[in-house]
Amino acid sequence: MAIEIGRREFIAVLGGATAWPLSARAQQPERMRRIGVLMTPAENDPDARSGVEVFRQGLHELGWSEGRNLQIDYRWGGGDVGRIKVFAKELVDLSPDVIVGHSTPSVVALRQETRSIPIVFLTVTDPVGQGFVASLAHPGGNITGFQVFEFSLGTKWMETLKQIAPSLGRVATIFNPETAPYYPLYLRTIEKAASSFAVELIAVEVHDDAEIERAISTLAREPGGGLIVFPDTFNAVHRRTIIALVERYRLPAIYYFRYFATEGGLISYGPDEIDLFRRTATYVDLILKGAKPSDLPVQQPTKFELVINLKTAKALGLTIPPSVLAIADEVIE
């Protein structure tokens, strides 16, 4: 009898030992996934931080929670190409599951460091021309994402600037070729529009605040001048300098993102960048769940915004035509 009881106890213990690993496996936490985010602006840029928060919220809505199943490592380049290269290497060395690259300089740096870790870009102007992807429909490598601009916008900028400043005779464009290597593509469309409006176009390369002031002050020496601020990380980082100088020299200017207008610029027309951050989260989610970047087509912007700052228009002595006000997405008074 004693032997029989011992057998039952032995079987019960054995059964418990068999069940224990299954129970332990069921209680194990989810595997932690890692994302690197390389932002081109400075960390204290409020609009860039708003975009990052929208990106994080988008991931949360898709089931990803920092500290539970996700870790995100951020690096902020501050518009400095050298720092961006250093941070790109740092992020790649962390061996994340996917890296988000914000704007062309970040993607250039990341591409130099890895051809295997998936990269999702946003706010990139010319991914095919820059060699990031083979085509928009079939990226073909480890990179995909969200293109930010259509080059036909150059025509719209010139047209809008001429509507709000009919006496316009000369327009300067400013850009830094290091952070906006795609600038010739915009210039071509703007040149055609300038010619149709009998406006002289002046292309000016700028690399620091002093060159920005020189370009704007030179433009303002004669009446009839206007400014088109190119889509460019450099211009975004130096936007307060640009806006202040344009106000000082009383020039009509058009910009590409709404934050230029909300921070005092006259008018902006371009894609909704916050929407691009939101959509970027969906591609990161797909890749974390097994999708390959080569199978995810590069997407175009779907939302564009026209923002007008009437306070700035009044300070410049400009009257915005009712036809332009009627189509504005936002009017700042």
ROTISE-281834 format. One record per atom (N, C-alpha, C): y, x, z; residue in three letters. Coordinates in steps of 0.001 Angstrom, whole numbers, plus 500000, padded with zeros to 6 digits. Example, Ala and Ser with C-alpha at 12.3 -4.5 7.8 and 13.67 -1.06 7.14 Angstrom:
REM ROTISE-281834
494310513190507800ALA
495500512300507800ALA
496700513200507800ALA
497750512850507080SER
498940513670507140SER
500030512900507870SER
END
This chain:
REM ROTISE-281834
498786500841500000MET
500000500000500000MET
501249500866500000MET
501216501917500801ALA
502361502818500862ALA
502590503474499524ALA
501482503793498811ILE
501611504427497505ILE
502245503471496508ILE
501903502174496569GLU
502444501167495631GLU
503942500999495813GLU
504365500956497077ILE
505805500831497351ILE
506545502035496793ILE
505978503181496959GLY
506615504390496434GLY
506753504339494924GLY
505766503798494230ARG
505843503694492773ARG
506984502796492356ARG
507129501640493060ARG
508222500718492716ARG
509577501357492938ARG
509686502070494049GLU
510957502745494330GLU
511256503799493261GLU
510195504494492859PHE
510376505530491835PHE
510835504917490513PHE
510217503781490146ILE
510588503098488903ILE
512019502588488981ILE
512399502040490164ALA
513775501539490317ALA
514786502662490175ALA
514475503802490806VAL
515372504955490702VAL
515446505440489267VAL
514311505500488589LEU
514260505932487208LEU
515057504989486312LEU
514905503695486575GLY
515657502707485792GLY
517145502857485995GLY
517547503119487247GLY
518961503330487517GLY
519489504555486822GLY
518690505599486760ALA
519098506825486087ALA
519270506601484600ALA
518419505707484051THR
518522505395482624THR
519778504589482332THR
520112503646483251ALA
521259502776483022ALA
522582503480483287ALA
522585504487484142TRP
523839505127484567TRP
524641505734483413TRP
524031506475482497PRO
524828507036481398PRO
525479505972480525PRO
524767504830480322LEU
525334503755479509LEU
526563503172480179LEU
526483502971481490SER
527608502421482239SER
528779503395482235SER
528453504687482405ALA
529518505698482423ALA
530221505768481087ALA
529429505678480013ARG
530040505719478681ARG
530967504535478458ARG
530581503378478962ALA
531389502175478779ALA
532728502292479490ALA
532756503096480590GLN
533979503200481375GLN
534848504390480980GLN
534362505199480049GLN
535141506362479645GLN
536439505933478965GLN
537548506648479190PRO
538826506291478540PRO
538761506547477041PRO
539688505893476313GLU
539751506098474866GLU
540111507545474563GLU
539644508006473401ARG
539956509369472995ARG
541457509503472741ARG
542055510508473309MET
543488510732473148MET
543766511302471759MET
544670510664471021ARG
545093511161469723ARG
546477511784469865ARG
546779512726468967ARG
548020513481469103ARG
548844513396467828ARG
550135513137467997ILE
551070513052466881ILE
552187514070467104ILE
552556514777466050GLY
553747515609466085GLY
554860514918465313GLY
556074514991465814VAL
557231514396465136VAL
558297515469464986VAL
558614515820463746LEU
559654516817463478LEU
560888516106462938LEU
561903516005463790MET
563149515346463423MET
564165516390462981MET
564830516130461876THR
565841517063461388THR
567137517012462189THR
567622515835462647PRO
568880515811463407PRO
568748516445464792PRO
569862516454465513ALA
569876516939466891ALA
569318515870467825ALA
568816516308468961GLU
568184515379469899GLU
569174514369470465GLU
570455514720470516ASN
571448513807471083ASN
572038512850470041ASN
571476512840468839ASP
571953511920467800ASP
571480510514468146ASP
572399509591468468PRO
571979508259468936PRO
571233507450467881PRO
571616507581466624ASP
570950506803465579ASP
569532507315465336ASP
569357508632465368ALA
568015509193465208ALA
567126508786466374ALA
567680508775467570ARG
566894508365468737ARG
566522506889468647ARG
567426506071468105SER
567106504653467913SER
565941504495466948SER
565949505299465889GLY
564853505251464933GLY
563532505649465563GLY
563548506706466378VAL
562335507153467059VAL
561810506075467987VAL
562714505375468674GLU
562290504303469579GLU
561640503156468801GLU
562185502840467648VAL
561575501798466800VAL
560189502238466337VAL
560052503527465989PHE
558759504085465593PHE
557743503960466727PHE
558151504321467934ARG
557259504215469100ARG
556871502771469371ARG
557825501867469256GLN
557535500459469493GLN
556552499945468447GLN
556733500399467194GLY
555813499991466141GLY
554387500433466430GLY
554227501656466926LEU
552894502146467285LEU
552313501334468440LEU
553162501009469412HIS
552707500218470557HIS
552182498857470095HIS
552892498241469181GLU
552456496932468677GLU
551145497016467906GLU
550818498211467432LEU
549568498415466694LEU
548430498896467597LEU
548685498921468903GLY
547617499238469847GLY
547616500644470399GLY
548672501414470108TRP
548739502794470588TRP
549700502881471776TRP
549229503520472833SER
550020503601474056SER
550053505039474549SER
551267505583474694GLU
551409506957475172GLU
550853507075476591GLU
550059508106476802GLY
549432508311478098GLY
548058507700478202GLY
547763506708477357ARG
546433506089477371ARG
545582506592476224ARG
546059506404474997ASN
545281506873473839ASN
546142507657472844ASN
547360508021473274LEU
548264508697472349LEU
549176509673473085LEU
549355510845472477GLN
550344511810472940GLN
551246512154471761GLN
552574512131471990ILE
553530512437470928ILE
554348513655471338ILE
554378514657470462ASP
555180515863470686ASP
556359515849469724ASP
557571515915470265TYR
558787515856469451TYR
559436517230469337TYR
560023517467468183ARG
560878518627467984ARG
562106518157467202ARG
563282518684467601TRP
564546518269466988TRP
565232519499466390TRP
565459519477465086GLY
565975520652464387GLY
567474520844464435GLY
568237519799464739GLY
569694519924464802GLY
570330520320463480GLY
569642520030462370GLY
570191520341461052GLY
570106521810460682GLY
569456522616461512ASP
569343524061461287ASP
568005524356460604ASP
568053524821459361VAL
566832525059458594VAL
565939526085459287VAL
566517527103459881GLY
565734528118460583GLY
564967527545461763GLY
565645526738462577ARG
564988526106463730ARG
563899525151463268ARG
564163524434462194ILE
563178523480461679ILE
561891524201461283ILE
562018525378460684LYS
560834526160460300LYS
560047526589461532LYS
560755527023462571VAL
560091527438463813VAL
559349526263464434VAL
560013525106464480PHE
559400523930465100PHE
558230523401464278PHE
558307523547462963ALA
557188523122462116ALA
555929523904462473ALA
556078525215462646LYS
554930526053463026LYS
554416525663464405LYS
555319525402465340GLU
554908525000466689GLU
554058523743466651GLU
554495522761465886LEU
553762521508465828LEU
552409521681465152LEU
552360522434464086VAL
551086522664463401VAL
550113523403464313VAL
550607524353465098ASP
549753525105466022ASP
549150524224467112ASP
549751523063467362LEU
549199522123468348LEU
548003521347467798LEU
547737521468466500SER
546619520784465822SER
546618519276466058SER
547727518608465768PRO
547767517155465950PRO
546937516447464887PRO
546691515159465118ASP
545948514359464142ASP
546816514005462942ASP
548115513918463148VAL
549060513607462080VAL
550443514072462511VAL
551276514447461536ILE
552654514857461829ILE
553605513985461027ILE
554678513533461673VAL
555744512791460996VAL
556874513762460692VAL
557294513820459430GLY
558394514687459030GLY
559596513872458601GLY
560718514078459281HIS
561928513317458992HIS
562825514105458043HIS
562993513631456839SER
563862514162455795SER
563277515416455128SER
563890515792454012THR
563363516853453154THR
563181518202453861THR
564162518734454618PRO
563958520053455243PRO
562727520114456145PRO
562459519036456879SER
561295519023457767SER
559994519062456977SER
559939518297455892VAL
558709518249455107VAL
558479519569454373VAL
559551520182453891VAL
559427521505453258VAL
558801522494454241VAL
559301522499455475ALA
558803523437456486ALA
557358523134456867ALA
557040521862457038LEU
555674521489457413LEU
554682521825456310LEU
555083521600455072ARG
554196521867453937ARG
553876523357453833ARG
554798524202454242GLN
554554525639454218GLN
553548526068455284GLN
553391525229456320GLU
552519525586457440GLU
551121524995457341GLU
550956523867456645THR
549639523241456586THR
549443522448455305THR
548233522548454778ARG
547827521723453634ARG
546645520837454028ARG
546368520753455333SER
545227519958455791SER
545611518857456779SER
546514519131457712ILE
546926518099458667ILE
547725517024457925ILE
547375515745458094PRO
548130514679457424PRO
549604514679457834PRO
550470514517456852ILE
551915514452457084ILE
552435513140456514ILE
553180512401457322VAL
553848511173456869VAL
555346511426456926VAL
556016511309455787PHE
557455511563455774PHE
558246510266455703PHE
559490510365456135LEU
560446509289455908LEU
561802509919455643LEU
562674509157454995THR
564009509630454633THR
563930510858453727THR
562983510863452819VAL
562864511909451812VAL
563323511337450482VAL
564111512109449751THR
564743511598448540THR
563882511714447294THR
563275512861447068ASP
562576513100445802ASP
561229513773446060ASP
560241513053446584PRO
558971513681446964PRO
558193514264445791PRO
558300513665444611VAL
557604514204443439VAL
558295515479442963VAL
559614515408442817GLY
560374516556442354GLY
560291517750443297GLY
560162517472444596GLN
560045518554445577GLN
558621519098445674GLN
557690518463444965GLY
556308518935444978GLY
555503518496446183GLY
556011517514446946PHE
555272517035448118PHE
554047516226447708PHE
554198515443446636VAL
553105514584446163VAL
552972514720444654VAL
551776514419444161ALA
551542514482442712ALA
552224513323442002ALA
552188512159442604SER
552863510976442072SER
553069509997443210SER
553942509017443004LEU
554189508035444059LEU
552959507174444316LEU
552272506804443264ALA
551100505929443404ALA
549883506668443951ALA
549751507938443586HIS
548587508736443997HIS
549068510092444520HIS
549417510163445815PRO
549980511401446368PRO
549092512627446156PRO
547779512456446346GLY
546850513505445954GLY
546629514642446926GLY
547321514671448059GLY
547134515777449001GLY
547149515287450432GLY
547769516062451317ASN
547821515689452732ASN
549150515045453118ASN
549967514703452121ILE
551312514182452399ILE
551525512834451716ILE
552123511908452438THR
552587510644451877THR
553707510122452771THR
554267508965452425GLY
555313508431453284GLY
556254507485452589GLY
557530507564452976PHE
558513506563452576PHE
559744507235451966PHE
559873507041450664GLN
561036507565449946GLN
562260506773450348GLN
563399507450450450VAL
564565506784451020VAL
565580506310449985VAL
565653506967448818PHE
566726506616447903PHE
566247506408446486PHE
567012505602445775GLU
566879505497444334GLU
568123506166443748GLU
567932506988442748PHE
569060507754442235PHE
570091506877441534PHE
569686505667441170SER
570646504742440561SER
571729504324441547SER
571522504616442846LEU
572552504305443839LEU
573859505021443531LEU
573776506167442857GLY
574991506906442512GLY
575964506056441715GLY
575432505248440809THR
576275504340440020THR
576940503308440912THR
576183502775441853LYS
576705501751442761LYS
577796502325443656LYS
577627503570444114TRP
578659504179444962TRP
579974504321444205TRP
579892504815442987MET
581101504994442188MET
581759503649441889MET
580957502699441548GLU
581467501363441213GLU
582174500737442406GLU
581560500832443585THR
582143500251444799THR
583426500958445194THR
583421502283445093LEU
584615503049445437LEU
585787502682444526LEU
585498502482443256LYS
586544502099442294LYS
587056500691442583LYS
586191499803443061GLN
586617498438443388GLN
587583498416444559GLN
587326499258445565ILE
588184499214446750ILE
589395500126446612ILE
589367501036445636ALA
590515501924445391ALA
590756501992443883ALA
591379500958443312PRO
591543500875441843PRO
592289502056441224PRO
593141502731442015SER
593905503854441463SER
593105505159441449SER
591858505078441782LEU
591011506265441858LEU
590999507018440530LEU
591285508331440600GLY
591273509147439387GLY
590365510359439479GLY
590095510794440733ARG
589229511946440955ARG
588317511650442143ARG
587059512017441995VAL
586105511835443093VAL
585366513138443323VAL
585320513555444580ALA
584537514728444950ALA
583252514281445637ALA
582189515011445408THR
580945514817446148THR
580713516066446977THR
580263515895448214ILE
579984517063449049ILE
578523517040449473ILE
577922518239449519PHE
576506518372449870PHE
576222519840450169PHE
575156520067450903ASN
574670521415451159ASN
573380521597450353ASN
573349522480449372PRO
572159522612448524PRO
570912523043449281PRO
571078523651450468GLU
569909524066451249GLU
569179522866451839GLU
569922521854452237THR
569305520668452837THR
569223519501451859THR
569883519615450717ALA
569820518566449686ALA
569539519191448321ALA
568362519813448153PRO
568051520474446881PRO
567937519522445697PRO
567879518239445993TYR
567744517207444958TYR
569093516737444421TYR
570191517353444850TYR
571531516864444515TYR
571783516691443015TYR
571186517510442110PRO
571466517306440677PRO
571073515922440172PRO
570055515333440789LEU
569605514014440346LEU
570665512951440633LEU
571325513063441779TYR
572417512141442079TYR
573626512408441191TYR
573915513685440989LEU
575078514034440178LEU
574999513433438783LEU
573812513422438201ARG
573673512900436837ARG
574070511436436752ARG
573619510625437716THR
573952509198437668THR
575425508966437988THR
575977509763438914ILE
577390509601439268ILE
578280510043438109ILE
577887511101437417GLU
578669511574436266GLU
578788510498435197GLU
577696509798434933LYS
577729508732433929LYS
578679507623434361LYS
578588507242435649ALA
579462506189436154ALA
580916506640436146ALA
581171507888436537ALA
582542508409436557ALA
583135508388435161ALA
582342508759434182SER
582819508770432798SER
583199507377432332SER
582396506390432711SER
582679505012432283SER
583941504462432930SER
584310504997434113PHE
585520504562434806PHE
586698505506434575PHE
586514506483433703ALA
587548507491433420ALA
587982508195434697ALA
587003508554435509VAL
587254509253436770VAL
586702510672436660VAL
587486511656437109GLU
587023513032437115GLU
586105513253438313GLU
584957513892438079LEU
584000514152439158LEU
583997515639439504LEU
584079515926440804ILE
584084517304441287ILE
582925517463442272ILE
581991518374441996ALA
580857518623442891ALA
581171519832443767ALA
581091519653445087VAL
581474520714446015VAL
580324521016446981VAL
579901522276447001GLU
578899522708447968GLU
579585523080449284GLU
579014522624450389VAL
579575522932451706VAL
578458523430452624VAL
578803524396453489HIS
577804524990454372HIS
578222524996455843HIS
579494524681456121ASP
579967524647457500ASP
581219523774457576ASP
581743523613458792ASP
582914522752458996ASP
584130523239458210ASP
584298524560458147ALA
585458525111457436ALA
585419524746455958ALA
584258524795455359GLU
584143524451453934GLU
584305522949453716GLU
583877522155454689ILE
584102520703454594ILE
585600520420454575ILE
586340521040455506GLU
587791520806455565GLU
588482521300454296GLU
588049522435453785ARG
588653522963452565ARG
588450522001451399ARG
587254521455451288ALA
586952520539450188ALA
587792519271450278ALA
587900518708451479ILE
588614517444451655ILE
590127517642451540ILE
590656518704452107SER
592100518950452021SER
592521519237450579SER
591685519951449839THR
591988520229448430THR
592018518944447623THR
591056518064447888LEU
590998516781447187LEU
592237515940447459LEU
592779516050448683ALA
593901515205449091ALA
595258515726448621ALA
595305516888447972ARG
596594517440447539ARG
597282516589446493ARG
596504515851445723GLU
597070514981444700GLU
596606513550444965GLU
597427512569444571PRO
597023511173444787PRO
595842510800443889PRO
595183509708444276GLY
594089509193443444GLY
592740509814443724GLY
592617510499444872GLY
591349511139445206GLY
590444510239446028GLY
589136510438445909GLY
588146509710446690GLY
586940510597446937GLY
586081510189447859LEU
584960511031448268LEU
583661510244448285LEU
582595510851447748ILE
581242510329447886ILE
580465511340448719ILE
579994510920449866VAL
579246511792450763VAL
577765511638450446VAL
577168512701449930PHE
575785512649449469PHE
574791512433450613PHE
573649511823450298PRO
572538511775451255PRO
572063513198451534PRO
572241513651452751ASP
572019515071453055ASP
571970515215454572ASP
570954515874455076THR
570846516107456511THR
572076516830457050THR
572586517792456300PHE
573778518520456715PHE
574946517559456914PHE
575155516662455962ASN
576249515697456078ASN
576045514770457270ASN
574795514406457536ALA
574521513531458683ALA
574859514237459990ALA
574458515494460117VAL
574726516248461342VAL
576226516476461529VAL
576961516648460419HIS
578398516930460475HIS
579244515677460193HIS
578666514521460377ARG
579361513295459965ARG
580657513037460735ARG
580723513398461998ARG
581953513155462753ARG
583093514012462221ARG
582772515230461829THR
583789516096461219THR
584269515491459908THR
583330515035459081ILE
583673514463457774ILE
584532513217457945ILE
584109512320458821ILE
584841511062459030ILE
586255511342459548ILE
586377512274460481ALA
587695512588461046ALA
588618513187459991ALA
588100514071459151LEU
588926514693458114LEU
589334513686457041LEU
588430512805456680VAL
588753511774455690VAL
589859510869456215VAL
589796510557457514GLU
590842509732458124GLU
592167510492458151GLU
592116511781458506ARG
593340512571458592ARG
594049512659457234ARG
593255512845456180TYR
593845513005454851TYR
593931511692454075TYR
593553510597454739ARG
593723509248454192ARG
593086509102452802ARG
591789509378452778LEU
591047509272451525LEU
590019508134451613LEU
589863507358450560PRO
588756506399450531PRO
587446507155450335PRO
586419506768451089ALA
585137507470450996ALA
583993506475451158ALA
582886506780450517ILE
581692505952450646ILE
580539506842451088ILE
579718506261451977TYR
578625506991452594TYR
577308506261452329TYR
576197506848452802TYR
574885506316452424TYR
574144505587453535TYR
574463505823454828PHE
573802505110455916PHE
574838504365456745PHE
574434503276457351ARG
575352502413458082ARG
576038503132459242ARG
575372504135459845TYR
575999504779461001TYR
577298505491460635TYR
577486505852459365PHE
578774506422458965PHE
579879505373459123PHE
579597504153458692ALA
580596503086458791ALA
580808502654460237ALA
579743502548461015THR
579898502125462401THR
580626503174463239THR
580597504438462792GLU
581287505500463522GLU
582680505792462966GLU
583164504921462058GLY
584547505055461604GLY
584724505282460123GLY
583650505455459375GLY
583753505603457928GLY
584146504293457269GLY
584706504372456070LEU
585217503180455395LEU
584107502226454963LEU
583125502741454248ILE
582103501871453673ILE
580814502662453473ILE
579692501989453667SER
578398502623453411SER
577526501672452604SER
576740502265451739TYR
575760501468451000TYR
574508502308450805TYR
573402501821451340GLY
572150502553451224GLY
571038501826451942GLY
569868502452452010PRO
568707501808452627PRO
568839501684454133PRO
568083500750454685ASP
568021500530456126ASP
567054501557456713ASP
567586502630457311GLU
566727503709457804GLU
565854503256458969GLU
566366502353459804ILE
565575501872460942ILE
564306501184460440ILE
564414500473459345ASP
563243499821458755ASP
562222500859458306ASP
562685502009457822LEU
561769503072457402LEU
560997503641458595LEU
561656503790459735PHE
560960504232460944PHE
559872503235461329PHE
560189501964461235ARG
559214500919461589ARG
558009500980460667ARG
558255501148459383ARG
557159501187458413ARG
556348502478458525ARG
556981503557458956THR
556264504815459143THR
555154504661460173THR
555402503871461204ALA
554379503637462230ALA
553113503040461625ALA
553250502206460604THR
552064501579459999THR
551197502605459279THR
551813503601458636TYR
551036504636457950TYR
550369505573458954TYR
551071505904460043VAL
550468506735461078VAL
549255506023461666VAL
549385504748461907ASP
548274503951462434ASP
547071503983461487ASP
547310503810460204LEU
546215503825459234LEU
545506505179459206LEU
546281506254459277ILE
545682507592459249ILE
544883507862460517ILE
545398507445461665LEU
544664507613462913LEU
543353506823462893LEU
543306505770462096LYS
542095504953461986LYS
541201505383460823LYS
541551506506460183GLY
540645507064459194GLY
541130507116457766GLY
542280506534457456ALA
542790506556456076ALA
543243507967455719ALA
543171508296454433LYS
543621509600453945LYS
545007509471453309LYS
545899510415453560PRO
547230510359452945PRO
547167510251451421PRO
546187510897450818SER
546068510880449354SER
545811509490448805SER
545327508584449668ASP
545028507213449235ASP
546147506227449571ASP
547189506705450249LEU
548288505826450656LEU
549496506104449758LEU
549886505173448903PRO
550994505430447973PRO
552316505617448687PRO
553157506445448113VAL
554522506599448614VAL
555262505291448369VAL
555931504797449392GLN
556614503514449277GLN
558124503700449144GLN
558737502771448442GLN
560177502773448211GLN
560878501954449293GLN
562164502179449499PRO
562897501323450434PRO
562947499886449926PRO
562892498954450831THR
562917497533450458THR
564165496819450966THR
564893497446451895LYS
566095496836452455LYS
567291497767452268LYS
568354497240451700PHE
569593498003451519PHE
570730497278452225PHE
571699498053452726GLU
572795497483453503GLU
574147497935452964GLU
575061496991452836LEU
576456497287452532LEU
577261496984453789LEU
577875498029454368VAL
578631497872455609VAL
580069498307455361VAL
581017497480455760ILE
582440497741455529ILE
583171497781456869ILE
583978498802457063ASN
584778498923458278ASN
586220498531457950ASN
586586497294458290LEU
587921496788457965LEU
589013497493458763LEU
588674497951459963LYS
589652498682460771LYS
590062499971460055LYS
589081500657459488THR
589368501887458749THR
590130501582457470THR
589760500493456793ALA
590459500102455562ALA
591937499867455844ALA
592228499201456952LYS
593619498925457320LYS
594366500228457597LYS
593700501165458302ALA
594339502448458614ALA
594644503246457353ALA
593816503063456298LEU
594017503770455037LEU
594943503018454089LEU
595376501811454494GLY
596244501003453641GLY
595510500387452468GLY
594214500136452618LEU
593402499562451548LEU
593083498103451839LEU
593069497304450803THR
592652495905450906THR
591299495759450230THR
590303495347450986ILE
588955495175450422ILE
588917493869449640ILE
588558493889448370PRO
588512492659447564PRO
587547491634448158PRO
587897490351448074PRO
587004489308448590PRO
585605489360447965PRO
585523489776446709SER
584217489854446045SER
583307490879446702SER
583887491953447243VAL
583103492978447939VAL
582751492505449350VAL
583721491898450028LEU
583458491370451367LEU
582357490323451349LEU
582319489539450279ALA
581357488425450199ALA
579913488907450169ALA
579679490111449667ILE
578303490606449547ILE
577939491598450638ILE
578878491837451561ALA
578615492805452637ALA
577588492260453606ALA
576690493136454084ASP
575716492761455101ASP
576339492783456493ASP
577376493614456655GLU
578050493709457938GLU
579496494107457705GLU
580420493432458402VAL
581841493752458330VAL
582308494084459744VAL
582817495278459920ILE
583286495746461216ILE
584786495529461296ILE
585222494736462283GLU
586664494404462388GLU
587269495015463639GLU
END
